[in-house]
Amino acid sequence: MGALIWLLIPFVAAVAAGLWGSWANRTRRMRSDGPELDGYARFRAAMEKSHADPDDRVTTAP
């Protein structure tokens, strides 16, 4: 009887994990990747902007 209880514990944990996974994924079907991709596009545009030449900086060498 004790062995059956030890086998029941992982089974109940697997069922609980499956239920939690389906609950956690419930809103992903309705959402698209639009906002995330828009943010990434803004990030890429900011990184691609040309910046001042680093050699033009004023340095104070001793």
mmCIF file as Biopython writes it, N, C-alpha, C and O atoms, coordinates in Angstrom:
data_model
#
loop_
_atom_site.group_PDB
_atom_site.id
_atom_site.type_symbol
_atom_site.label_atom_id
_atom_site.label_alt_id
_atom_site.label_comp_id
_atom_site.label_asym_id
_atom_site.label_entity_id
_atom_site.label_seq_id
_atom_site.pdbx_PDB_ins_code
_atom_site.Cartn_x
_atom_site.Cartn_y
_atom_site.Cartn_z
_atom_site.occupancy
_atom_site.B_iso_or_equiv
_atom_site.auth_seq_id
_atom_site.auth_asym_id
_atom_site.pdbx_PDB_model_num
ATOM 1   N N  . MET A ? 1  ? 0.822  -1.197 0.000   1.0 0.0 1  A 1 
ATOM 2   C CA . MET A ? 1  ? 0.000  0.000  0.000   1.0 0.0 1  A 1 
ATOM 3   C C  . MET A ? 1  ? 0.866  1.261  0.000   1.0 0.0 1  A 1 
ATOM 4   O O  . MET A ? 1  ? 0.529  2.257  -0.641  1.0 0.0 1  A 1 
ATOM 5   N N  . GLY A ? 2  ? 1.981  1.204  0.725   1.0 0.0 2  A 1 
ATOM 6   C CA . GLY A ? 2  ? 2.866  2.366  0.775   1.0 0.0 2  A 1 
ATOM 7   C C  . GLY A ? 2  ? 3.478  2.692  -0.579  1.0 0.0 2  A 1 
ATOM 8   O O  . GLY A ? 2  ? 3.711  3.857  -0.901  1.0 0.0 2  A 1 
ATOM 9   N N  . ALA A ? 3  ? 3.740  1.636  -1.382  1.0 0.0 3  A 1 
ATOM 10  C CA . ALA A ? 3  ? 4.308  1.865  -2.716  1.0 0.0 3  A 1 
ATOM 11  C C  . ALA A ? 3  ? 3.310  2.573  -3.614  1.0 0.0 3  A 1 
ATOM 12  O O  . ALA A ? 3  ? 3.692  3.406  -4.436  1.0 0.0 3  A 1 
ATOM 13  N N  . LEU A ? 4  ? 2.048  2.249  -3.464  1.0 0.0 4  A 1 
ATOM 14  C CA . LEU A ? 4  ? 1.030  2.915  -4.281  1.0 0.0 4  A 1 
ATOM 15  C C  . LEU A ? 4  ? 0.927  4.394  -3.948  1.0 0.0 4  A 1 
ATOM 16  O O  . LEU A ? 4  ? 0.715  5.222  -4.834  1.0 0.0 4  A 1 
ATOM 17  N N  . ILE A ? 5  ? 1.074  4.721  -2.694  1.0 0.0 5  A 1 
ATOM 18  C CA . ILE A ? 5  ? 1.032  6.132  -2.300  1.0 0.0 5  A 1 
ATOM 19  C C  . ILE A ? 5  ? 2.232  6.863  -2.881  1.0 0.0 5  A 1 
ATOM 20  O O  . ILE A ? 5  ? 2.098  7.995  -3.346  1.0 0.0 5  A 1 
ATOM 21  N N  . TRP A ? 6  ? 3.411  6.230  -2.861  1.0 0.0 6  A 1 
ATOM 22  C CA . TRP A ? 6  ? 4.597  6.869  -3.428  1.0 0.0 6  A 1 
ATOM 23  C C  . TRP A ? 6  ? 4.462  7.041  -4.938  1.0 0.0 6  A 1 
ATOM 24  O O  . TRP A ? 6  ? 5.008  7.996  -5.492  1.0 0.0 6  A 1 
ATOM 25  N N  . LEU A ? 7  ? 3.752  6.147  -5.615  1.0 0.0 7  A 1 
ATOM 26  C CA . LEU A ? 7  ? 3.504  6.307  -7.044  1.0 0.0 7  A 1 
ATOM 27  C C  . LEU A ? 7  ? 2.412  7.338  -7.319  1.0 0.0 7  A 1 
ATOM 28  O O  . LEU A ? 7  ? 2.391  7.962  -8.379  1.0 0.0 7  A 1 
ATOM 29  N N  . LEU A ? 8  ? 1.525  7.508  -6.374  1.0 0.0 8  A 1 
ATOM 30  C CA . LEU A ? 8  ? 0.435  8.473  -6.545  1.0 0.0 8  A 1 
ATOM 31  C C  . LEU A ? 8  ? 0.940  9.917  -6.442  1.0 0.0 8  A 1 
ATOM 32  O O  . LEU A ? 8  ? 0.399  10.807 -7.099  1.0 0.0 8  A 1 
ATOM 33  N N  . ILE A ? 9  ? 1.952  10.151 -5.639  1.0 0.0 9  A 1 
ATOM 34  C CA . ILE A ? 9  ? 2.471  11.515 -5.451  1.0 0.0 9  A 1 
ATOM 35  C C  . ILE A ? 9  ? 2.984  12.106 -6.765  1.0 0.0 9  A 1 
ATOM 36  O O  . ILE A ? 9  ? 2.580  13.217 -7.107  1.0 0.0 9  A 1 
ATOM 37  N N  . PRO A ? 10 ? 3.859  11.420 -7.528  1.0 0.0 10 A 1 
ATOM 38  C CA . PRO A ? 10 ? 4.299  12.018 -8.801  1.0 0.0 10 A 1 
ATOM 39  C C  . PRO A ? 10 ? 3.164  12.132 -9.821  1.0 0.0 10 A 1 
ATOM 40  O O  . PRO A ? 10 ? 3.151  13.053 -10.637 1.0 0.0 10 A 1 
ATOM 41  N N  . PHE A ? 11 ? 2.218  11.199 -9.774  1.0 0.0 11 A 1 
ATOM 42  C CA . PHE A ? 11 ? 1.086  11.278 -10.694 1.0 0.0 11 A 1 
ATOM 43  C C  . PHE A ? 11 ? 0.249  12.523 -10.416 1.0 0.0 11 A 1 
ATOM 44  O O  . PHE A ? 11 ? -0.124 13.238 -11.346 1.0 0.0 11 A 1 
ATOM 45  N N  . VAL A ? 12 ? -0.044 12.783 -9.164  1.0 0.0 12 A 1 
ATOM 46  C CA . VAL A ? 12 ? -0.813 13.978 -8.797  1.0 0.0 12 A 1 
ATOM 47  C C  . VAL A ? 12 ? -0.020 15.240 -9.147  1.0 0.0 12 A 1 
ATOM 48  O O  . VAL A ? 12 ? -0.598 16.231 -9.594  1.0 0.0 12 A 1 
ATOM 49  N N  . ALA A ? 13 ? 1.292  15.208 -8.948  1.0 0.0 13 A 1 
ATOM 50  C CA . ALA A ? 13 ? 2.125  16.361 -9.300  1.0 0.0 13 A 1 
ATOM 51  C C  . ALA A ? 13 ? 2.109  16.602 -10.809 1.0 0.0 13 A 1 
ATOM 52  O O  . ALA A ? 13 ? 2.070  17.753 -11.246 1.0 0.0 13 A 1 
ATOM 53  N N  . ALA A ? 14 ? 2.140  15.537 -11.610 1.0 0.0 14 A 1 
ATOM 54  C CA . ALA A ? 14 ? 2.103  15.691 -13.066 1.0 0.0 14 A 1 
ATOM 55  C C  . ALA A ? 14 ? 0.764  16.249 -13.527 1.0 0.0 14 A 1 
ATOM 56  O O  . ALA A ? 14 ? 0.718  17.098 -14.417 1.0 0.0 14 A 1 
ATOM 57  N N  . VAL A ? 15 ? -0.315 15.781 -12.933 1.0 0.0 15 A 1 
ATOM 58  C CA . VAL A ? 15 ? -1.640 16.306 -13.288 1.0 0.0 15 A 1 
ATOM 59  C C  . VAL A ? 15 ? -1.736 17.777 -12.892 1.0 0.0 15 A 1 
ATOM 60  O O  . VAL A ? 15 ? -2.253 18.596 -13.653 1.0 0.0 15 A 1 
ATOM 61  N N  . ALA A ? 16 ? -1.240 18.111 -11.707 1.0 0.0 16 A 1 
ATOM 62  C CA . ALA A ? 16 ? -1.270 19.512 -11.262 1.0 0.0 16 A 1 
ATOM 63  C C  . ALA A ? 16 ? -0.418 20.388 -12.180 1.0 0.0 16 A 1 
ATOM 64  O O  . ALA A ? 16 ? -0.810 21.511 -12.498 1.0 0.0 16 A 1 
ATOM 65  N N  . ALA A ? 17 ? 0.738  19.887 -12.607 1.0 0.0 17 A 1 
ATOM 66  C CA . ALA A ? 17 ? 1.591  20.661 -13.510 1.0 0.0 17 A 1 
ATOM 67  C C  . ALA A ? 17 ? 0.906  20.863 -14.859 1.0 0.0 17 A 1 
ATOM 68  O O  . ALA A ? 17 ? 1.005  21.940 -15.448 1.0 0.0 17 A 1 
ATOM 69  N N  . GLY A ? 18 ? 0.221  19.850 -15.347 1.0 0.0 18 A 1 
ATOM 70  C CA . GLY A ? 18 ? -0.515 19.990 -16.599 1.0 0.0 18 A 1 
ATOM 71  C C  . GLY A ? 18 ? -1.633 20.999 -16.503 1.0 0.0 18 A 1 
ATOM 72  O O  . GLY A ? 18 ? -1.834 21.805 -17.412 1.0 0.0 18 A 1 
ATOM 73  N N  . LEU A ? 19 ? -2.360 20.958 -15.407 1.0 0.0 19 A 1 
ATOM 74  C CA . LEU A ? 19 ? -3.436 21.940 -15.212 1.0 0.0 19 A 1 
ATOM 75  C C  . LEU A ? 19 ? -2.884 23.353 -15.086 1.0 0.0 19 A 1 
ATOM 76  O O  . LEU A ? 19 ? -3.440 24.292 -15.654 1.0 0.0 19 A 1 
ATOM 77  N N  . TRP A ? 20 ? -1.801 23.503 -14.348 1.0 0.0 20 A 1 
ATOM 78  C CA . TRP A ? 20 ? -1.209 24.828 -14.208 1.0 0.0 20 A 1 
ATOM 79  C C  . TRP A ? 20 ? -0.680 25.330 -15.554 1.0 0.0 20 A 1 
ATOM 80  O O  . TRP A ? 20 ? -0.830 26.508 -15.878 1.0 0.0 20 A 1 
ATOM 81  N N  . GLY A ? 21 ? -0.063 24.444 -16.337 1.0 0.0 21 A 1 
ATOM 82  C CA . GLY A ? 21 ? 0.452  24.847 -17.648 1.0 0.0 21 A 1 
ATOM 83  C C  . GLY A ? 21 ? -0.650 25.301 -18.579 1.0 0.0 21 A 1 
ATOM 84  O O  . GLY A ? 21 ? -0.498 26.298 -19.284 1.0 0.0 21 A 1 
ATOM 85  N N  . SER A ? 22 ? -1.752 24.585 -18.591 1.0 0.0 22 A 1 
ATOM 86  C CA . SER A ? 22 ? -2.864 25.005 -19.450 1.0 0.0 22 A 1 
ATOM 87  C C  . SER A ? 22 ? -3.481 26.308 -18.952 1.0 0.0 22 A 1 
ATOM 88  O O  . SER A ? 22 ? -3.915 27.126 -19.763 1.0 0.0 22 A 1 
ATOM 89  N N  . TRP A ? 23 ? -3.531 26.518 -17.643 1.0 0.0 23 A 1 
ATOM 90  C CA . TRP A ? 23 ? -4.052 27.769 -17.097 1.0 0.0 23 A 1 
ATOM 91  C C  . TRP A ? 23 ? -3.113 28.931 -17.415 1.0 0.0 23 A 1 
ATOM 92  O O  . TRP A ? 23 ? -3.570 30.020 -17.762 1.0 0.0 23 A 1 
ATOM 93  N N  . ALA A ? 24 ? -1.810 28.708 -17.299 1.0 0.0 24 A 1 
ATOM 94  C CA . ALA A ? 24 ? -0.848 29.782 -17.554 1.0 0.0 24 A 1 
ATOM 95  C C  . ALA A ? 24 ? -0.820 30.167 -19.025 1.0 0.0 24 A 1 
ATOM 96  O O  . ALA A ? 24 ? -0.484 31.305 -19.355 1.0 0.0 24 A 1 
ATOM 97  N N  . ASN A ? 25 ? -1.163 29.254 -19.906 1.0 0.0 25 A 1 
ATOM 98  C CA . ASN A ? 25 ? -1.102 29.504 -21.350 1.0 0.0 25 A 1 
ATOM 99  C C  . ASN A ? 25 ? -2.448 29.966 -21.907 1.0 0.0 25 A 1 
ATOM 100 O O  . ASN A ? 25 ? -2.582 30.092 -23.124 1.0 0.0 25 A 1 
ATOM 101 N N  . ARG A ? 26 ? -3.427 30.215 -21.081 1.0 0.0 26 A 1 
ATOM 102 C CA . ARG A ? 26 ? -4.775 30.501 -21.557 1.0 0.0 26 A 1 
ATOM 103 C C  . ARG A ? 26 ? -4.881 31.805 -22.328 1.0 0.0 26 A 1 
ATOM 104 O O  . ARG A ? 26 ? -5.700 31.901 -23.242 1.0 0.0 26 A 1 
ATOM 105 N N  . THR A ? 27 ? -4.081 32.815 -21.994 1.0 0.0 27 A 1 
ATOM 106 C CA . THR A ? 27 ? -4.211 34.107 -22.672 1.0 0.0 27 A 1 
ATOM 107 C C  . THR A ? 27 ? -3.259 34.241 -23.854 1.0 0.0 27 A 1 
ATOM 108 O O  . THR A ? 27 ? -3.384 35.195 -24.623 1.0 0.0 27 A 1 
ATOM 109 N N  . ARG A ? 28 ? -2.343 33.348 -24.023 1.0 0.0 28 A 1 
ATOM 110 C CA . ARG A ? 28 ? -1.382 33.467 -25.124 1.0 0.0 28 A 1 
ATOM 111 C C  . ARG A ? 28 ? -2.041 33.234 -26.480 1.0 0.0 28 A 1 
ATOM 112 O O  . ARG A ? 28 ? -1.551 33.729 -27.495 1.0 0.0 28 A 1 
ATOM 113 N N  . ARG A ? 29 ? -3.121 32.505 -26.511 1.0 0.0 29 A 1 
ATOM 114 C CA . ARG A ? 29 ? -3.799 32.271 -27.776 1.0 0.0 29 A 1 
ATOM 115 C C  . ARG A ? 29 ? -4.461 33.540 -28.286 1.0 0.0 29 A 1 
ATOM 116 O O  . ARG A ? 29 ? -4.563 33.743 -29.496 1.0 0.0 29 A 1 
ATOM 117 N N  . MET A ? 30 ? -4.909 34.391 -27.383 1.0 0.0 30 A 1 
ATOM 118 C CA . MET A ? 30 ? -5.617 35.609 -27.771 1.0 0.0 30 A 1 
ATOM 119 C C  . MET A ? 30 ? -4.650 36.745 -28.091 1.0 0.0 30 A 1 
ATOM 120 O O  . MET A ? 30 ? -4.977 37.632 -28.879 1.0 0.0 30 A 1 
ATOM 121 N N  . ARG A ? 31 ? -3.467 36.725 -27.489 1.0 0.0 31 A 1 
ATOM 122 C CA . ARG A ? 31 ? -2.505 37.807 -27.689 1.0 0.0 31 A 1 
ATOM 123 C C  . ARG A ? 31 ? -1.617 37.508 -28.871 1.0 0.0 31 A 1 
ATOM 124 O O  . ARG A ? 31 ? -1.304 36.352 -29.153 1.0 0.0 31 A 1 
ATOM 125 N N  . SER A ? 32 ? -1.217 38.547 -29.554 1.0 0.0 32 A 1 
ATOM 126 C CA . SER A ? 32 ? -0.255 38.377 -30.633 1.0 0.0 32 A 1 
ATOM 127 C C  . SER A ? 32 ? 1.092  38.898 -30.162 1.0 0.0 32 A 1 
ATOM 128 O O  . SER A ? 32 ? 1.216  39.411 -29.050 1.0 0.0 32 A 1 
ATOM 129 N N  . ASP A ? 33 ? 2.082  38.766 -31.000 1.0 0.0 33 A 1 
ATOM 130 C CA . ASP A ? 33 ? 3.413  39.243 -30.660 1.0 0.0 33 A 1 
ATOM 131 C C  . ASP A ? 33 ? 3.618  40.688 -31.087 1.0 0.0 33 A 1 
ATOM 132 O O  . ASP A ? 33 ? 4.747  41.179 -31.071 1.0 0.0 33 A 1 
ATOM 133 N N  . GLY A ? 34 ? 2.563  41.371 -31.464 1.0 0.0 34 A 1 
ATOM 134 C CA . GLY A ? 34 ? 2.663  42.735 -31.968 1.0 0.0 34 A 1 
ATOM 135 C C  . GLY A ? 34 ? 3.394  43.697 -31.050 1.0 0.0 34 A 1 
ATOM 136 O O  . GLY A ? 34 ? 4.360  44.317 -31.494 1.0 0.0 34 A 1 
ATOM 137 N N  . PRO A ? 35 ? 2.994  43.860 -29.796 1.0 0.0 35 A 1 
ATOM 138 C CA . PRO A ? 35 ? 3.673  44.823 -28.925 1.0 0.0 35 A 1 
ATOM 139 C C  . PRO A ? 35 ? 5.153  44.487 -28.700 1.0 0.0 35 A 1 
ATOM 140 O O  . PRO A ? 35 ? 5.992  45.386 -28.645 1.0 0.0 35 A 1 
ATOM 141 N N  . GLU A ? 36 ? 5.465  43.215 -28.573 1.0 0.0 36 A 1 
ATOM 142 C CA . GLU A ? 36 ? 6.853  42.827 -28.358 1.0 0.0 36 A 1 
ATOM 143 C C  . GLU A ? 36 ? 7.696  43.122 -29.595 1.0 0.0 36 A 1 
ATOM 144 O O  . GLU A ? 36 ? 8.825  43.600 -29.488 1.0 0.0 36 A 1 
ATOM 145 N N  . LEU A ? 37 ? 7.135  42.830 -30.777 1.0 0.0 37 A 1 
ATOM 146 C CA . LEU A ? 37 ? 7.881  43.078 -32.009 1.0 0.0 37 A 1 
ATOM 147 C C  . LEU A ? 37 ? 8.018  44.570 -32.283 1.0 0.0 37 A 1 
ATOM 148 O O  . LEU A ? 37 ? 9.028  45.006 -32.834 1.0 0.0 37 A 1 
ATOM 149 N N  . ASP A ? 38 ? 7.012  45.360 -31.906 1.0 0.0 38 A 1 
ATOM 150 C CA . ASP A ? 38 ? 7.116  46.811 -32.076 1.0 0.0 38 A 1 
ATOM 151 C C  . ASP A ? 38 ? 8.230  47.369 -31.195 1.0 0.0 38 A 1 
ATOM 152 O O  . ASP A ? 38 ? 9.000  48.226 -31.628 1.0 0.0 38 A 1 
ATOM 153 N N  . GLY A ? 39 ? 8.311  46.882 -29.966 1.0 0.0 39 A 1 
ATOM 154 C CA . GLY A ? 39 ? 9.380  47.326 -29.071 1.0 0.0 39 A 1 
ATOM 155 C C  . GLY A ? 39 ? 10.749 46.933 -29.591 1.0 0.0 39 A 1 
ATOM 156 O O  . GLY A ? 39 ? 11.701 47.706 -29.488 1.0 0.0 39 A 1 
ATOM 157 N N  . TYR A ? 40 ? 10.853 45.741 -30.148 1.0 0.0 40 A 1 
ATOM 158 C CA . TYR A ? 40 ? 12.125 45.291 -30.712 1.0 0.0 40 A 1 
ATOM 159 C C  . TYR A ? 40 ? 12.506 46.132 -31.923 1.0 0.0 40 A 1 
ATOM 160 O O  . TYR A ? 40 ? 13.682 46.443 -32.112 1.0 0.0 40 A 1 
ATOM 161 N N  . ALA A ? 41 ? 11.532 46.503 -32.744 1.0 0.0 41 A 1 
ATOM 162 C CA . ALA A ? 41 ? 11.813 47.349 -33.908 1.0 0.0 41 A 1 
ATOM 163 C C  . ALA A ? 41 ? 12.317 48.719 -33.461 1.0 0.0 41 A 1 
ATOM 164 O O  . ALA A ? 41 ? 13.235 49.266 -34.072 1.0 0.0 41 A 1 
ATOM 165 N N  . ARG A ? 42 ? 11.729 49.281 -32.404 1.0 0.0 42 A 1 
ATOM 166 C CA . ARG A ? 42 ? 12.214 50.566 -31.889 1.0 0.0 42 A 1 
ATOM 167 C C  . ARG A ? 42 ? 13.627 50.428 -31.341 1.0 0.0 42 A 1 
ATOM 168 O O  . ARG A ? 42 ? 14.451 51.324 -31.522 1.0 0.0 42 A 1 
ATOM 169 N N  . PHE A ? 43 ? 13.915 49.321 -30.679 1.0 0.0 43 A 1 
ATOM 170 C CA . PHE A ? 43 ? 15.251 49.079 -30.153 1.0 0.0 43 A 1 
ATOM 171 C C  . PHE A ? 43 ? 16.271 48.994 -31.290 1.0 0.0 43 A 1 
ATOM 172 O O  . PHE A ? 43 ? 17.342 49.594 -31.212 1.0 0.0 43 A 1 
ATOM 173 N N  . ARG A ? 44 ? 15.938 48.253 -32.337 1.0 0.0 44 A 1 
ATOM 174 C CA . ARG A ? 44 ? 16.862 48.123 -33.478 1.0 0.0 44 A 1 
ATOM 175 C C  . ARG A ? 44 ? 17.092 49.473 -34.155 1.0 0.0 44 A 1 
ATOM 176 O O  . ARG A ? 44 ? 18.214 49.795 -34.546 1.0 0.0 44 A 1 
ATOM 177 N N  . ALA A ? 45 ? 16.029 50.253 -34.289 1.0 0.0 45 A 1 
ATOM 178 C CA . ALA A ? 45 ? 16.172 51.565 -34.918 1.0 0.0 45 A 1 
ATOM 179 C C  . ALA A ? 45 ? 17.074 52.469 -34.079 1.0 0.0 45 A 1 
ATOM 180 O O  . ALA A ? 45 ? 17.873 53.231 -34.624 1.0 0.0 45 A 1 
ATOM 181 N N  . ALA A ? 46 ? 16.946 52.384 -32.765 1.0 0.0 46 A 1 
ATOM 182 C CA . ALA A ? 46 ? 17.802 53.203 -31.904 1.0 0.0 46 A 1 
ATOM 183 C C  . ALA A ? 46 ? 19.253 52.754 -31.992 1.0 0.0 46 A 1 
ATOM 184 O O  . ALA A ? 46 ? 20.159 53.586 -31.947 1.0 0.0 46 A 1 
ATOM 185 N N  . MET A ? 47 ? 19.487 51.462 -32.117 1.0 0.0 47 A 1 
ATOM 186 C CA . MET A ? 47 ? 20.858 50.961 -32.189 1.0 0.0 47 A 1 
ATOM 187 C C  . MET A ? 47 ? 21.506 51.241 -33.539 1.0 0.0 47 A 1 
ATOM 188 O O  . MET A ? 47 ? 22.730 51.333 -33.635 1.0 0.0 47 A 1 
ATOM 189 N N  . GLU A ? 48 ? 20.686 51.376 -34.586 1.0 0.0 48 A 1 
ATOM 190 C CA . GLU A ? 48 ? 21.224 51.608 -35.912 1.0 0.0 48 A 1 
ATOM 191 C C  . GLU A ? 48 ? 21.494 53.080 -36.205 1.0 0.0 48 A 1 
ATOM 192 O O  . GLU A ? 48 ? 22.132 53.399 -37.209 1.0 0.0 48 A 1 
ATOM 193 N N  . LYS A ? 49 ? 21.019 53.984 -35.345 1.0 0.0 49 A 1 
ATOM 194 C CA . LYS A ? 49 ? 21.259 55.403 -35.567 1.0 0.0 49 A 1 
ATOM 195 C C  . LYS A ? 49 ? 22.754 55.670 -35.559 1.0 0.0 49 A 1 
ATOM 196 O O  . LYS A ? 49 ? 23.503 55.082 -34.779 1.0 0.0 49 A 1 
ATOM 197 N N  . SER A ? 50 ? 23.169 56.559 -36.435 1.0 0.0 50 A 1 
ATOM 198 C CA . SER A ? 50 ? 24.593 56.895 -36.459 1.0 0.0 50 A 1 
ATOM 199 C C  . SER A ? 50 ? 24.892 57.847 -35.303 1.0 0.0 50 A 1 
ATOM 200 O O  . SER A ? 50 ? 24.146 58.790 -35.039 1.0 0.0 50 A 1 
ATOM 201 N N  . HIS A ? 51 ? 25.969 57.581 -34.645 1.0 0.0 51 A 1 
ATOM 202 C CA . HIS A ? 51 ? 26.389 58.392 -33.519 1.0 0.0 51 A 1 
ATOM 203 C C  . HIS A ? 51 ? 27.632 59.175 -33.915 1.0 0.0 51 A 1 
ATOM 204 O O  . HIS A ? 51 ? 28.224 58.925 -34.965 1.0 0.0 51 A 1 
ATOM 205 N N  . ALA A ? 52 ? 28.016 60.099 -33.090 1.0 0.0 52 A 1 
ATOM 206 C CA . ALA A ? 52 ? 29.217 60.897 -33.362 1.0 0.0 52 A 1 
ATOM 207 C C  . ALA A ? 52 ? 30.429 59.971 -33.394 1.0 0.0 52 A 1 
ATOM 208 O O  . ALA A ? 52 ? 30.464 58.939 -32.723 1.0 0.0 52 A 1 
ATOM 209 N N  . ASP A ? 53 ? 31.413 60.365 -34.183 1.0 0.0 53 A 1 
ATOM 210 C CA . ASP A ? 53 ? 32.635 59.577 -34.304 1.0 0.0 53 A 1 
ATOM 211 C C  . ASP A ? 53 ? 33.377 59.598 -32.971 1.0 0.0 53 A 1 
ATOM 212 O O  . ASP A ? 53 ? 33.623 60.681 -32.440 1.0 0.0 53 A 1 
ATOM 213 N N  . PRO A ? 54 ? 33.741 58.458 -32.414 1.0 0.0 54 A 1 
ATOM 214 C CA . PRO A ? 54 ? 34.421 58.450 -31.114 1.0 0.0 54 A 1 
ATOM 215 C C  . PRO A ? 54 ? 35.793 59.126 -31.157 1.0 0.0 54 A 1 
ATOM 216 O O  . PRO A ? 54 ? 36.312 59.525 -30.114 1.0 0.0 54 A 1 
ATOM 217 N N  . ASP A ? 55 ? 36.389 59.262 -32.350 1.0 0.0 55 A 1 
ATOM 218 C CA . ASP A ? 55 ? 37.697 59.919 -32.459 1.0 0.0 55 A 1 
ATOM 219 C C  . ASP A ? 55 ? 37.578 61.438 -32.325 1.0 0.0 55 A 1 
ATOM 220 O O  . ASP A ? 55 ? 38.581 62.114 -32.096 1.0 0.0 55 A 1 
ATOM 221 N N  . ASP A ? 56 ? 36.380 61.978 -32.464 1.0 0.0 56 A 1 
ATOM 222 C CA . ASP A ? 56 ? 36.174 63.415 -32.367 1.0 0.0 56 A 1 
ATOM 223 C C  . ASP A ? 56 ? 36.018 63.899 -30.939 1.0 0.0 56 A 1 
ATOM 224 O O  . ASP A ? 56 ? 35.871 65.098 -30.704 1.0 0.0 56 A 1 
ATOM 225 N N  . ARG A ? 57 ? 36.047 62.994 -29.993 1.0 0.0 57 A 1 
ATOM 226 C CA . ARG A ? 57 ? 35.889 63.397 -28.595 1.0 0.0 57 A 1 
ATOM 227 C C  . ARG A ? 57 ? 37.100 64.158 -28.126 1.0 0.0 57 A 1 
ATOM 228 O O  . ARG A ? 57 ? 38.222 63.944 -28.585 1.0 0.0 57 A 1 
ATOM 229 N N  . VAL A ? 58 ? 36.841 65.045 -27.204 1.0 0.0 58 A 1 
ATOM 230 C CA . VAL A ? 58 ? 37.942 65.812 -26.610 1.0 0.0 58 A 1 
ATOM 231 C C  . VAL A ? 58 ? 38.530 64.948 -25.500 1.0 0.0 58 A 1 
ATOM 232 O O  . VAL A ? 58 ? 37.825 64.520 -24.586 1.0 0.0 58 A 1 
ATOM 233 N N  . THR A ? 59 ? 39.810 64.705 -25.596 1.0 0.0 59 A 1 
ATOM 234 C CA . THR A ? 59 ? 40.470 63.908 -24.573 1.0 0.0 59 A 1 
ATOM 235 C C  . THR A ? 59 ? 41.391 64.788 -23.767 1.0 0.0 59 A 1 
ATOM 236 O O  . THR A ? 59 ? 41.958 65.749 -24.288 1.0 0.0 59 A 1 
ATOM 237 N N  . THR A ? 60 ? 41.541 64.470 -22.523 1.0 0.0 60 A 1 
ATOM 238 C CA . THR A ? 60 ? 42.443 65.232 -21.662 1.0 0.0 60 A 1 
ATOM 239 C C  . THR A ? 60 ? 43.579 64.307 -21.263 1.0 0.0 60 A 1 
ATOM 240 O O  . THR A ? 60 ? 43.580 63.716 -20.183 1.0 0.0 60 A 1 
ATOM 241 N N  . ALA A ? 61 ? 44.530 64.202 -22.150 1.0 0.0 61 A 1 
ATOM 242 C CA . ALA A ? 61 ? 45.684 63.329 -21.866 1.0 0.0 61 A 1 
ATOM 243 C C  . ALA A ? 61 ? 46.676 64.080 -20.988 1.0 0.0 61 A 1 
ATOM 244 O O  . ALA A ? 61 ? 46.893 65.277 -21.178 1.0 0.0 61 A 1 
ATOM 245 N N  . PRO A ? 62 ? 47.265 63.402 -20.051 1.0 0.0 62 A 1 
ATOM 246 C CA . PRO A ? 62 ? 48.238 64.090 -19.166 1.0 0.0 62 A 1 
ATOM 247 C C  . PRO A ? 62 ? 49.533 64.424 -19.864 1.0 0.0 62 A 1 
ATOM 248 O O  . PRO A ? 62 ? 50.434 64.997 -19.252 1.0 0.0 62 A 1 
#
